[in-house]
Amino acid sequence: MAAHFANVKSVLSGDTFVLSSPNNPSQEKTFSLAYVSAPRLSKDGDEPYAFQSREFLRNLTVGKPIKFTVLYTIPNSGREYGTAQLQDGTTFPEASVKAGWLKVREDAGRKEESEAALAMIDTLRIYESEAKDEGKGLFSGSGGVIEVQNDLGGPDFLNKWKGKTVEGVIERVISGDRLLARLLLTEKKHWQVMTLIAGIRTPSTARTNPSNGQVQPAEEFGDEARAFVESRLLQRQVKVKIVGVSPQGQLVAAILHPRGNIAEFLLQEGLARCNDFHSTFLGPDMAPLRAAEEQAKSARKRLHRAFIPKATDNKEAEATVTKIVGGDTIIVRNKTGAEKRISLSSVRGPRAGEASEAPWREEAKEFLRKKLIGKHVKVSVDGTKPATDDFEAREVATVTQGGKNIGLQLVEGGYATVIRHRKDDTDRAPNYDELLAAQEKAQEEKKGIWSGKSPKVKNYVDVSESVQKAKIQVSTLSRQKKVPGIIDFCKSGSRFTILIPREGVKLTLVLAGVRAPRAPGRNAQEKGEPFGQEALDLANKRCNQRDCEIDVHDIDKVGGFIGDLYVNRESFAKILVEEGLASVHEYSAQKAGNATELLAAQQRAKEARKGLWKDWDPSQDAQEEEETAPAESADADVTIDKKPEDYRDIVITNVDSNGRIKVQEIGKGTAALETLMNKFRSFHLNPSNNAGLKDSPKAGDFVAAKFTEDGEWYRARIRSNDRTAKVAEVVYIDYGNTEKQPWSKLRPLSPEFNTQALKAQAIDAQLSFVQLPASPDYLNDAINYIYEITEGKQLVGSFDFIDSKEGVSYITIYDPKAEGSHKVTESLNRRIIEAGWGLVPRKFKRWESSKAFESLVKNLKEAEKVASDAHRGMWEYGELYED
């Protein structure tokens, strides 16, 4: 009898193999061991010790080459019986009988057998007798029954075992991603269930339709994927990590053999694709699978042989969000000023046609508005969304703001759903699995569209719809200051639709005191005025969809509300005028109380020849300019015939210990200073820029100094040095305050931040006609009082005289928000004197004695008498004469 060679593909029971040809693995045969029998495994219930008997043989033989000899064949079935031998010399059935896992058949040897066969049977009976005597295997007692359950049996199974890794045996491979697994959960009970390999989907294998008997051919690479898994997993003992259950009730699990996750190997070979539906089951374990798939794509293996890498440049680009189009779409402007519409990758805002989602459309849009409008974001383009009947093709991108992923935040809040991409759709978010996990969590927590409820609908009453409605509302709004609102729409450079949430109204706001040119209409026949479009563009850029504050003064004859609009606490009317895109209507401005600010802004626009003033001729304003020009001289020994009308918006940044003040002019560099300081702080946060001064500093040197009070870096100049203590007195050139700093807290001032880039913003000034107390105690009280009435306020300074020789401006200060502002009787100079913290000098410089200032001095002296009579401040002990 000739010996044959084969590989053991599987073991059906303790006495039967499935063998495959070494040269042609698809050629298989069933082979049983001669003269013996094993307990049977059955779907209806295993016989006692059937699994243990099978496991003994499986552990020794599966996947190994074997030499077998056929001793006899059953005619009816054609089943071959014989002996087998492993390469290490182990023989079967001898080894199994010795171990007690097989019984010798009772009829063995009754037929005419050869002497060799009879001798073999006698030997087997001796082995069987020894196993019985020693209580081995089948003869060890009555505890060999293992209950086998062929379904999961309900949610209790998953509640108990989800997330746990258990031992298992792969009994059958149906396809590359579908297995029959026997889970060895307890000694007495196993579960044998259909199992989906978590995280992947492979092409299908050939299958027969049971209803009509037709064979559906395998998909390309389907049989190869199954063979790949069979050769590695069939009847191998593996680790099974239980992660979930499919909608059809099938177990989803990661299958881990000693070399790793089979899903990962399938993906690396291009025999599978990632299954997005399993992402939430796997969580962070999905990332290695995605990486394996990308590896196969790059190598163009099998399923990915036609893969074409995305041509999209997905580098992060910085942009500013200019408009929120919907719950998943925004418009951004890049550094060159170009705008484009983008959709957030892999997320979909609430859909109008979905009853559970539609009520959340405005909530999602408002969520994005609060998060993004006007903010700097980073945009990484992931692909394109093809054109449809309703929309043009547009880019899809990942957008982050402050390091936070906006699409992820939408999904986490229940304001958007995650798009289920086609298997070949690569235009998706790089954090797609994270989005799916966030959606599942939002569903569990019943957030937003998953709550089953509709949000409270915000209905706004249009009070500009008629003059009657406007008249009713104006009395309420005009009594309030800085009413918070949202700019819903920009109709022109000076006309806006404003939502007032706390009042539940929307209104048309017309900017007080200015006139912007008319923008072109939507109809091509509606021509606009010159610079009308530019004014509207600026309004959209700076205002559209922004939070704002409004002050309402009156209504116009069609129901529009006349007032001031503040965005980021800055008057938009002033910005518009300053850019030369609106002119000042002086009467209206005077009535609204913002004439000084607007006229100063208009003058700056004229001088810069911006917009409407590009052809401005200064000679047209020569006479007016001569009348209002500030008195400036290198010598204070002059006489002034007419009081200057040089009004400027200012803030007080510091009051020196001698009472001299430092001011910044608003609009002349303050925006540039804010930009410079943002860059300056970022520059000094970079560890590569933390080098100190190389040499000892000299008086007059410009440096970067770390201010003690807030720990921030500012531009400064060395005023004096203590070389022994290595301490310098520095003056902060943009704010005017001084302090002593050790050299170790000083750094060189980089050329990009020097005074050529932006001149020092602090102006030395002194209160006109006010002499502060000489007594240190009273002087300190006076300085504190000045801080009290000026700190945090935007003021107006009347520059009465500029002494260029001494570098000092003499100013009268007004608070534009106070009643009667810009009147001499309401200047802060007068308030200081009237409070007893200053007096009118007894000796005047020549310019101070000018007739132009007689009335001003007279009023200040009246204030001094009021303080003296009431014994206020430094007058507390009566009459006082100070030089």
Beta strands, then each sheet from edge to edge (+ up, - down):
strand 1: 3-13
strand 2: 16-20
strand 3: 28-33
strand 4: 36-37
strand 5: 65-73
strand 6: 80-86
strand 7: 91-92
strand 8: 103-104
strand 9: 147-149
strand 10: 165-175
strand 11: 178-183
strand 12: 189-197
strand 13: 200-201
strand 14: 207-208
strand 15: 215-216
strand 16: 237-245
strand 17: 251-257
strand 18: 260-261
strand 19: 273-274
strand 20: 317-324
strand 21: 329-333
strand 22: 339-344
strand 23: 347-348
strand 24: 376-385
strand 25: 394-401
strand 26: 404-405
strand 27: 417-418
strand 28: 461-462
strand 29: 483-492
strand 30: 495-500
strand 31: 505-511
strand 32: 514-515
strand 33: 547-555
strand 34: 561-567
strand 35: 570-571
strand 36: 583-584
strand 37: 632-633
strand 38: 647-655
strand 39: 661-665
strand 40: 702-706
strand 41: 713-722
strand 42: 727-732
strand 43: 738-742
strand 44: 746-748
strand 45: 763-767
strand 46: 795-803
strand 47: 808-814
sheet 1: 7+ 6- 3- 2+ 1- 5+
sheet 2: 4+ 8-
sheet 3: 9+ 12+ 11- 10+ 16- 17+ 18-
sheet 4: 13+ 19-
sheet 5: 14+ 15-
sheet 6: 26+ 25- 22- 21+ 20- 24+
sheet 7: 23+ 27-
sheet 8: 28+ 31+ 30- 29+ 33- 34+ 35-
sheet 9: 32+ 36-
sheet 10: 37+ 46+ 38- 39+ 45- 47-
sheet 11: 43+ 42- 41+ 40- 44+
end
